[in-house]
Amino acid sequence: MRILVISDSHGDEFSLRYAIECQEEAKMVIFLGDGCRDAVTVSQSFPDRKFVLLKGNCDFACAYPEHSIEHIGGKTLYCTHGSSENVKYTLSELIYRAQSANADIALYGHTHIPVTDYRDGLHIFNPGSIRQGQYGVIDITCAGVVCINMTLNFI
């Protein structure tokens, strides 16, 4: 199963939509906040996809949660924007919360810096900022988990 992971659109609906169109095989999209309004608007154009929408520190008046625990393909994902875990300074709180949730994968945004890491059985993944042309995909198969940072290629 392929999951598209996007964060930090900050008003860039075009890049958000383009990333979803480029990843047709991804039937699930996880949006990690800071552009909640963009994600809601764009998600309406893709009724065949499942969307998990989270709010970030710049999403004022957004009714979506700050974090979520998702069970997908036999794996547990701890999803958050990352501001409440102070990810700009340390990943310790993120890792603690993900491990407390028995997560296999910890997803976060907020820093606008792509990260793919693996520590003590936990995949740690930040897709970067879609506004900067960065997003991520996660492939969950019977062989395991692969997290890949991607860059938009505009034609």
N, C-alpha and C positions, 0 to 999 in steps of 0.2 A: 504494500500500500504506500502511495506517495502522499505526503503532506506538504503543503506550501506554507511557509512561515514568513510573515511580513510584519514590519514594525515601522513606526515613525514616518508616516506619510506627510504630516504637517501641511495638509491642503493639496497635495499632489495626487489627485484622483487619476490623472492620466497614467502615471507610472504604476500605480496600484492595479488599475484595470489591465494594463499591458502585461504585467507579471502573471496575472491570473490567466490571461489568454495564452501566454507562452507555455504555461504548465497545464495543458489540457488533461493529462493523466492524473493530476492531483485533484481528488474528489473532496478533499478537506482543506480548508484555509484557516490558519490560525493567525489572527491579527493581534499583535501585542501592545497596541495602544499608541497614543499621540497621533490622532487623526481618526478618531472614532466616527466622526460625522462622515468622513471620506469612505470609511469601510462600510458603514451602513448604506450609503448611497450606491456604492459599487456592488455590494453583495446582492442588491435587488436585480441586477442584470445577469446573475448566475444562479438561477433557482435549482440547478442540478448539483450544486456544491453545498457541502455543509460548512458553515462558518462558525468559528469560535471567536467572539469579539471581546476584547478587554480594553479597559480605559487606562490611559497613562496620566502622568502628572500635568499635562497640558490639555487634557480633555475635561473642560469645565462643563457642568450640567449634563454629564453623560451617565446614563443609568446602568451601564455594564460594570461587571466586577473588576477588581484590580488583579485578581489571580483566579486560576481555575486548575482543577485536576481532571485530566482527560485520560480515558482508558481506550487505547487504540491498538489494534493488531496484537493484543497480548502484552502491550507495554503501557506503563503509566507515565504520563507527561505532567510535570509541574510547569504551568504557564503563568508568566507574570510580565508586567512592563519592566519592573526592576527598580523603580525609584524607591519603593517602600523597603526594598532589601539593600539599598545603598550600593548598587552594583558599580557606580562610578568610582568607588573607593576600594571595595573588596568584594569578592564573591562568596565570602564565608557565610553570610546570612542566607543567600540564595541556595547554597549547597545544603546548609542545615535544614531549611524548609523543604527542599526537594527530598532529602533523605528521610525526613520525618514523615513525608507522604509516601514513602517507599517507591519513589519515582525512579524510572530508568533514564529519563531525559528531563533536563531542566532547560526551559526556554525563557529568554529574557530579551528586552530591547534597551531603550533609554540611552545608551552610550553612543549609538550610531556607529559602533565599531564591530565588524563581524568577528565572531569567535567560534571556533570549533575545538573543543577540548574533551578529554575523557579522564576522569579521576575516580578511582575506587569504585568502578562499576557504574558511574554516572556520566552520561553524555551531557555536556554543557554547551549550549548553542545560542548564539546571538546572530540574527540574520543581517544586522546592520540597519541602515535606513533606506527605505524604498525611495525616499526623496533624493537620495544620492545614488540611486540605481542599484541598490543592493537588496537582496532577498535570500531566502534559504529554502532548501527542500530537505525533507527527511524521508528516506526509504526504509520501511519496516518490512522485512521479509523473514522467511523461516531461517535464513542464514545469519540474520542479525539486523543491526541498525547502522545506517550510514547517514551522516549529516553533511550537507554540502552547501557552502556559501556560493551564491551565484551573482552575476552582474547582468543587468539589462543590456541588451544589444539592440539599439534602435536602428531601424533600416533607413 
